[in-house]
């Protein structure tokens, strides 16, 4: 009798635990690409972060290499250009007068000490070409095409101090795909502020990276917050495919990252792609439940 009672209690506890876990799962709102209202934003695509010769490579290089961040950012830029998705670049520059600040946070102080993103002045480009503050060379054809919007520099981490939001509003953009460096600093800060400003934000998790130090993993910290705050967290492959799908006539100018809306059930190719997107989203949501892996493990 006692054994039967114990079994009943154990069953009830397990059922309650499963129910509680189900309620604790984070929803995945998804992200729909409307080419008329969607832009790609890249933060800090600069040598000091992304080049082995950059001053920050010693702490970010492992994460950049593991995520294939350099290649993934280029894939996003290429897809955006091929499909007429507007590209916005939010750079990070420090001028000589910025080194006269009276107080700084820990990483601000470090960046100034190592000369990260240094330029002689806002109107002085002497020594800028191929410097740590310059774009990675492979990105220049995409950024310097007289089409990309390079906004004024942010000074700490977020876009509150530059004109990114103004430029987006003036172009009628209210949905953004976000990538760049570094994940838990400028990229995450841009995500937070853009969400506060009323933008719908999707983050491309493997098109960013962060410092990895003893006891501090900036990338893992960012992944948790991306999953909790953004409308969707996706991989570069899924983002590139979704951008291409958004331009197909059958999608009438918009496609959801969780599956293309297909008006023709006979179109098996589009149905297959839609199912792949839904499967990816389900995997992402399930992985997020553990909170230690808020995006698909295939991203690493």
C-alpha beads as a LAMMPS data file, in Angstrom:
LAMMPS data file: protein, C-alpha beads

300 atoms
299 bonds

1 atom types
1 bond types

-500.0 500.0 xlo xhi
-500.0 500.0 ylo yhi
-500.0 500.0 zlo zhi

Masses

1 110.0

Atoms # bond

1 1 1 0.000 0.000 0.000
2 1 1 2.787 2.384 1.007
3 1 1 4.650 1.527 -2.170
4 1 1 1.576 2.343 -4.283
5 1 1 1.172 5.711 -2.512
6 1 1 4.840 6.554 -3.059
7 1 1 4.514 5.700 -6.751
8 1 1 1.439 7.917 -7.035
9 1 1 3.198 10.812 -5.329
10 1 1 6.273 10.396 -7.555
11 1 1 4.088 10.392 -10.669
12 1 1 2.327 13.541 -9.525
13 1 1 5.635 15.294 -8.829
14 1 1 6.993 14.396 -12.271
15 1 1 3.803 15.590 -13.946
16 1 1 3.959 18.865 -12.020
17 1 1 7.604 19.345 -12.987
18 1 1 6.822 18.763 -16.661
19 1 1 3.894 21.184 -16.494
20 1 1 6.020 23.843 -14.790
21 1 1 8.780 23.421 -17.381
22 1 1 6.239 23.787 -20.176
23 1 1 4.972 27.052 -18.701
24 1 1 8.553 28.302 -18.322
25 1 1 9.391 27.855 -22.010
26 1 1 10.046 31.076 -23.862
27 1 1 7.832 31.778 -26.870
28 1 1 9.452 32.401 -30.230
29 1 1 7.586 35.331 -31.848
30 1 1 9.475 34.852 -35.123
31 1 1 10.452 37.516 -37.618
32 1 1 8.858 38.391 -40.959
33 1 1 11.032 40.032 -43.604
34 1 1 9.227 42.790 -45.477
35 1 1 11.780 44.198 -47.957
36 1 1 10.116 47.609 -47.824
37 1 1 10.466 47.880 -44.050
38 1 1 13.466 45.699 -43.160
39 1 1 17.151 46.596 -42.915
40 1 1 20.401 44.836 -42.064
41 1 1 22.455 46.536 -39.343
42 1 1 26.109 45.650 -38.756
43 1 1 27.868 46.984 -35.674
44 1 1 31.633 47.557 -35.638
45 1 1 32.748 45.568 -38.731
46 1 1 36.260 46.888 -38.090
47 1 1 39.804 45.547 -38.082
48 1 1 40.398 45.942 -34.354
49 1 1 37.704 43.322 -33.738
50 1 1 37.787 41.100 -36.807
51 1 1 41.376 41.025 -38.042
52 1 1 44.145 38.895 -36.473
53 1 1 46.143 42.151 -36.492
54 1 1 43.471 43.974 -34.481
55 1 1 44.166 45.059 -30.915
56 1 1 41.259 42.987 -29.534
57 1 1 42.028 39.780 -31.416
58 1 1 43.718 38.210 -28.410
59 1 1 40.416 38.054 -26.524
60 1 1 37.844 37.830 -29.346
61 1 1 39.770 35.753 -31.880
62 1 1 38.653 32.383 -30.518
63 1 1 34.972 33.326 -30.680
64 1 1 35.305 34.970 -34.111
65 1 1 37.035 31.872 -35.488
66 1 1 34.637 29.320 -33.963
67 1 1 31.552 31.182 -35.199
68 1 1 33.005 31.948 -38.647
69 1 1 31.910 35.491 -37.847
70 1 1 33.939 37.173 -40.587
71 1 1 32.520 34.924 -43.286
72 1 1 28.985 35.085 -41.905
73 1 1 28.902 38.876 -41.814
74 1 1 30.021 38.905 -45.440
75 1 1 27.315 36.388 -46.344
76 1 1 24.685 38.676 -44.822
77 1 1 26.063 41.734 -46.618
78 1 1 26.107 39.864 -49.917
79 1 1 22.543 38.588 -49.475
80 1 1 21.273 42.044 -48.527
81 1 1 22.912 43.670 -51.552
82 1 1 21.685 40.999 -53.959
83 1 1 18.112 41.423 -52.719
84 1 1 17.965 45.204 -52.235
85 1 1 17.733 45.061 -48.448
86 1 1 19.105 48.371 -47.061
87 1 1 22.383 48.072 -45.139
88 1 1 23.229 50.290 -42.163
89 1 1 26.659 50.350 -40.539
90 1 1 27.081 51.598 -36.972
91 1 1 30.830 52.159 -36.478
92 1 1 32.852 52.778 -33.332
93 1 1 35.415 55.585 -33.453
94 1 1 37.456 57.381 -30.817
95 1 1 38.923 60.766 -31.655
96 1 1 41.716 62.526 -29.780
97 1 1 39.266 64.583 -27.736
98 1 1 37.572 61.376 -26.529
99 1 1 40.774 60.498 -24.687
100 1 1 40.209 63.464 -22.394
101 1 1 37.116 61.977 -20.744
102 1 1 37.126 62.371 -16.948
103 1 1 35.637 58.949 -16.157
104 1 1 35.109 55.637 -17.957
105 1 1 33.751 52.153 -17.484
106 1 1 36.134 49.203 -17.309
107 1 1 36.145 48.347 -21.004
108 1 1 36.056 51.995 -22.094
109 1 1 39.266 52.519 -20.134
110 1 1 40.808 49.421 -21.718
111 1 1 39.831 50.459 -25.252
112 1 1 41.418 53.868 -24.749
113 1 1 44.560 52.336 -23.264
114 1 1 45.128 50.045 -26.260
115 1 1 44.138 52.665 -28.851
116 1 1 41.131 50.712 -30.101
117 1 1 39.190 52.362 -32.958
118 1 1 41.427 55.446 -32.748
119 1 1 41.193 58.186 -35.379
120 1 1 42.891 61.571 -35.439
121 1 1 39.592 63.411 -35.721
122 1 1 36.101 63.415 -37.221
123 1 1 37.310 65.322 -40.306
124 1 1 40.815 63.879 -40.407
125 1 1 41.360 60.555 -42.168
126 1 1 45.167 60.593 -42.039
127 1 1 46.332 57.070 -41.308
128 1 1 42.785 55.725 -41.326
129 1 1 43.058 53.405 -44.331
130 1 1 43.687 49.823 -43.167
131 1 1 43.988 50.979 -39.548
132 1 1 42.252 49.238 -36.666
133 1 1 39.303 51.614 -37.057
134 1 1 38.894 50.865 -40.773
135 1 1 36.529 48.252 -42.184
136 1 1 37.772 44.750 -42.752
137 1 1 39.047 44.863 -46.350
138 1 1 36.652 42.177 -47.616
139 1 1 33.666 44.271 -46.480
140 1 1 34.651 47.466 -48.289
141 1 1 32.909 46.636 -51.605
142 1 1 29.641 46.242 -49.702
143 1 1 30.017 49.253 -47.411
144 1 1 31.670 51.736 -49.783
145 1 1 29.211 51.325 -52.653
146 1 1 27.422 54.673 -52.125
147 1 1 24.332 52.719 -51.092
148 1 1 25.072 51.544 -47.563
149 1 1 24.269 54.027 -44.805
150 1 1 27.222 54.618 -42.477
151 1 1 25.770 56.406 -39.477
152 1 1 27.702 58.608 -37.069
153 1 1 29.830 56.650 -34.586
154 1 1 28.535 55.340 -31.298
155 1 1 30.880 56.167 -28.446
156 1 1 30.248 53.590 -25.761
157 1 1 28.103 50.613 -26.820
158 1 1 24.585 51.568 -27.879
159 1 1 23.129 53.791 -30.628
160 1 1 21.784 56.390 -28.202
161 1 1 24.682 58.718 -29.062
162 1 1 24.519 58.356 -32.869
163 1 1 21.926 58.915 -35.603
164 1 1 21.066 55.280 -36.382
165 1 1 17.452 55.506 -35.190
166 1 1 16.894 58.756 -37.101
167 1 1 18.300 57.272 -40.309
168 1 1 16.132 54.167 -39.968
169 1 1 12.982 56.190 -39.302
170 1 1 13.639 58.472 -42.264
171 1 1 13.850 55.416 -44.522
172 1 1 10.608 53.944 -43.184
173 1 1 12.401 51.016 -41.510
174 1 1 10.814 49.422 -38.450
175 1 1 12.241 45.880 -38.674
176 1 1 15.957 45.130 -38.373
177 1 1 18.285 42.169 -38.706
178 1 1 21.250 42.717 -36.402
179 1 1 24.800 41.344 -36.525
180 1 1 28.367 42.493 -35.932
181 1 1 30.695 43.015 -33.004
182 1 1 30.837 42.492 -30.223
183 1 1 28.000 40.276 -29.093
184 1 1 27.544 41.249 -25.439
185 1 1 28.578 44.889 -25.851
186 1 1 27.728 46.920 -28.947
187 1 1 25.507 44.329 -30.647
188 1 1 23.480 43.620 -27.526
189 1 1 23.289 47.312 -26.627
190 1 1 21.987 48.110 -30.110
191 1 1 19.417 45.343 -29.778
192 1 1 18.185 46.666 -26.436
193 1 1 17.868 50.273 -27.558
194 1 1 16.227 49.411 -30.873
195 1 1 13.650 47.280 -29.051
196 1 1 13.001 50.183 -26.665
197 1 1 12.572 52.461 -29.676
198 1 1 9.829 50.239 -31.065
199 1 1 11.756 48.304 -33.714
200 1 1 11.247 44.599 -34.323
201 1 1 14.664 42.984 -33.983
202 1 1 16.118 39.654 -35.101
203 1 1 19.705 38.808 -34.187
204 1 1 21.946 36.625 -36.354
205 1 1 23.828 34.865 -33.585
206 1 1 26.709 33.320 -35.523
207 1 1 27.414 36.610 -37.326
208 1 1 28.714 38.033 -34.091
209 1 1 31.272 37.038 -31.444
210 1 1 32.686 38.299 -28.158
211 1 1 35.602 38.256 -25.757
212 1 1 36.298 34.976 -24.005
213 1 1 38.337 35.342 -20.823
214 1 1 38.878 33.212 -17.720
215 1 1 35.550 33.294 -15.837
216 1 1 34.005 35.572 -18.490
217 1 1 32.405 34.357 -21.726
218 1 1 30.863 37.370 -23.410
219 1 1 29.375 35.331 -26.235
220 1 1 27.414 32.981 -23.999
221 1 1 26.182 35.947 -21.960
222 1 1 24.913 37.605 -25.135
223 1 1 23.149 34.483 -26.413
224 1 1 20.965 34.348 -23.324
225 1 1 19.916 37.978 -23.698
226 1 1 19.424 37.697 -27.480
227 1 1 16.967 34.849 -26.874
228 1 1 15.134 36.667 -24.082
229 1 1 14.838 40.065 -25.781
230 1 1 14.891 39.758 -29.585
231 1 1 11.875 38.642 -31.618
232 1 1 13.976 35.859 -33.091
233 1 1 17.515 34.464 -32.996
234 1 1 18.654 32.780 -36.163
235 1 1 21.714 31.411 -37.941
236 1 1 23.358 33.043 -40.938
237 1 1 22.217 30.239 -43.247
238 1 1 18.598 30.702 -42.201
239 1 1 18.826 34.489 -42.460
240 1 1 20.326 34.362 -45.964
241 1 1 17.657 31.907 -47.098
242 1 1 14.882 34.018 -45.581
243 1 1 16.185 37.144 -47.342
244 1 1 16.156 35.325 -50.676
245 1 1 12.710 33.857 -50.017
246 1 1 11.318 37.299 -49.187
247 1 1 12.001 38.388 -52.750
248 1 1 10.128 35.484 -54.370
249 1 1 6.874 36.567 -56.091
250 1 1 4.766 33.979 -54.239
251 1 1 5.605 35.636 -50.917
252 1 1 4.198 38.992 -52.001
253 1 1 7.142 40.843 -50.515
254 1 1 7.272 39.233 -47.076
255 1 1 8.458 35.980 -45.555
256 1 1 8.531 34.740 -42.002
257 1 1 11.730 33.283 -40.613
258 1 1 9.614 30.433 -39.216
259 1 1 8.292 29.485 -42.625
260 1 1 7.350 31.084 -45.910
261 1 1 3.647 31.734 -46.385
262 1 1 2.894 29.726 -49.506
263 1 1 -0.379 30.520 -51.311
264 1 1 0.094 27.586 -53.693
265 1 1 0.013 24.208 -51.877
266 1 1 1.248 22.543 -55.068
267 1 1 4.587 24.336 -54.862
268 1 1 6.531 21.550 -53.126
269 1 1 9.870 23.355 -53.230
270 1 1 8.574 26.301 -51.235
271 1 1 6.722 23.967 -48.880
272 1 1 9.981 22.138 -48.193
273 1 1 11.800 25.378 -47.378
274 1 1 8.946 26.444 -45.112
275 1 1 9.109 23.184 -43.199
276 1 1 12.871 23.585 -42.783
277 1 1 12.367 27.058 -41.311
278 1 1 9.723 25.744 -38.885
279 1 1 12.001 22.891 -37.817
280 1 1 14.877 25.308 -37.189
281 1 1 12.645 27.538 -35.077
282 1 1 11.431 24.569 -33.011
283 1 1 14.992 23.433 -32.372
284 1 1 15.944 26.974 -31.339
285 1 1 13.021 27.227 -28.907
286 1 1 13.744 23.815 -27.368
287 1 1 17.422 24.645 -26.944
288 1 1 16.486 27.903 -25.232
289 1 1 14.661 26.086 -22.435
290 1 1 17.944 25.111 -20.833
291 1 1 19.061 28.777 -21.047
292 1 1 22.631 27.589 -21.318
293 1 1 22.158 27.089 -25.074
294 1 1 19.656 29.706 -26.244
295 1 1 20.283 29.103 -29.939
296 1 1 20.760 26.113 -32.175
297 1 1 23.966 24.240 -31.306
298 1 1 24.798 24.194 -35.008
299 1 1 25.730 27.858 -34.624
300 1 1 28.961 27.002 -32.861

Bonds

1 1 1 2
2 1 2 3
3 1 3 4
4 1 4 5
5 1 5 6
6 1 6 7
7 1 7 8
8 1 8 9
9 1 9 10
10 1 10 11
11 1 11 12
12 1 12 13
13 1 13 14
14 1 14 15
15 1 15 16
16 1 16 17
17 1 17 18
18 1 18 19
19 1 19 20
20 1 20 21
21 1 21 22
22 1 22 23
23 1 23 24
24 1 24 25
25 1 25 26
26 1 26 27
27 1 27 28
28 1 28 29
29 1 29 30
30 1 30 31
31 1 31 32
32 1 32 33
33 1 33 34
34 1 34 35
35 1 35 36
36 1 36 37
37 1 37 38
38 1 38 39
39 1 39 40
40 1 40 41
41 1 41 42
42 1 42 43
43 1 43 44
44 1 44 45
45 1 45 46
46 1 46 47
47 1 47 48
48 1 48 49
49 1 49 50
50 1 50 51
51 1 51 52
52 1 52 53
53 1 53 54
54 1 54 55
55 1 55 56
56 1 56 57
57 1 57 58
58 1 58 59
59 1 59 60
60 1 60 61
61 1 61 62
62 1 62 63
63 1 63 64
64 1 64 65
65 1 65 66
66 1 66 67
67 1 67 68
68 1 68 69
69 1 69 70
70 1 70 71
71 1 71 72
72 1 72 73
73 1 73 74
74 1 74 75
75 1 75 76
76 1 76 77
77 1 77 78
78 1 78 79
79 1 79 80
80 1 80 81
81 1 81 82
82 1 82 83
83 1 83 84
84 1 84 85
85 1 85 86
86 1 86 87
87 1 87 88
88 1 88 89
89 1 89 90
90 1 90 91
91 1 91 92
92 1 92 93
93 1 93 94
94 1 94 95
95 1 95 96
96 1 96 97
97 1 97 98
98 1 98 99
99 1 99 100
100 1 100 101
101 1 101 102
102 1 102 103
103 1 103 104
104 1 104 105
105 1 105 106
106 1 106 107
107 1 107 108
108 1 108 109
109 1 109 110
110 1 110 111
111 1 111 112
112 1 112 113
113 1 113 114
114 1 114 115
115 1 115 116
116 1 116 117
117 1 117 118
118 1 118 119
119 1 119 120
120 1 120 121
121 1 121 122
122 1 122 123
123 1 123 124
124 1 124 125
125 1 125 126
126 1 126 127
127 1 127 128
128 1 128 129
129 1 129 130
130 1 130 131
131 1 131 132
132 1 132 133
133 1 133 134
134 1 134 135
135 1 135 136
136 1 136 137
137 1 137 138
138 1 138 139
139 1 139 140
140 1 140 141
141 1 141 142
142 1 142 143
143 1 143 144
144 1 144 145
145 1 145 146
146 1 146 147
147 1 147 148
148 1 148 149
149 1 149 150
150 1 150 151
151 1 151 152
152 1 152 153
153 1 153 154
154 1 154 155
155 1 155 156
156 1 156 157
157 1 157 158
158 1 158 159
159 1 159 160
160 1 160 161
161 1 161 162
162 1 162 163
163 1 163 164
164 1 164 165
165 1 165 166
166 1 166 167
167 1 167 168
168 1 168 169
169 1 169 170
170 1 170 171
171 1 171 172
172 1 172 173
173 1 173 174
174 1 174 175
175 1 175 176
176 1 176 177
177 1 177 178
178 1 178 179
179 1 179 180
180 1 180 181
181 1 181 182
182 1 182 183
183 1 183 184
184 1 184 185
185 1 185 186
186 1 186 187
187 1 187 188
188 1 188 189
189 1 189 190
190 1 190 191
191 1 191 192
192 1 192 193
193 1 193 194
194 1 194 195
195 1 195 196
196 1 196 197
197 1 197 198
198 1 198 199
199 1 199 200
200 1 200 201
201 1 201 202
202 1 202 203
203 1 203 204
204 1 204 205
205 1 205 206
206 1 206 207
207 1 207 208
208 1 208 209
209 1 209 210
210 1 210 211
211 1 211 212
212 1 212 213
213 1 213 214
214 1 214 215
215 1 215 216
216 1 216 217
217 1 217 218
218 1 218 219
219 1 219 220
220 1 220 221
221 1 221 222
222 1 222 223
223 1 223 224
224 1 224 225
225 1 225 226
226 1 226 227
227 1 227 228
228 1 228 229
229 1 229 230
230 1 230 231
231 1 231 232
232 1 232 233
233 1 233 234
234 1 234 235
235 1 235 236
236 1 236 237
237 1 237 238
238 1 238 239
239 1 239 240
240 1 240 241
241 1 241 242
242 1 242 243
243 1 243 244
244 1 244 245
245 1 245 246
246 1 246 247
247 1 247 248
248 1 248 249
249 1 249 250
250 1 250 251
251 1 251 252
252 1 252 253
253 1 253 254
254 1 254 255
255 1 255 256
256 1 256 257
257 1 257 258
258 1 258 259
259 1 259 260
260 1 260 261
261 1 261 262
262 1 262 263
263 1 263 264
264 1 264 265
265 1 265 266
266 1 266 267
267 1 267 268
268 1 268 269
269 1 269 270
270 1 270 271
271 1 271 272
272 1 272 273
273 1 273 274
274 1 274 275
275 1 275 276
276 1 276 277
277 1 277 278
278 1 278 279
279 1 279 280
280 1 280 281
281 1 281 282
282 1 282 283
283 1 283 284
284 1 284 285
285 1 285 286
286 1 286 287
287 1 287 288
288 1 288 289
289 1 289 290
290 1 290 291
291 1 291 292
292 1 292 293
293 1 293 294
294 1 294 295
295 1 295 296
296 1 296 297
297 1 297 298
298 1 298 299
299 1 299 300
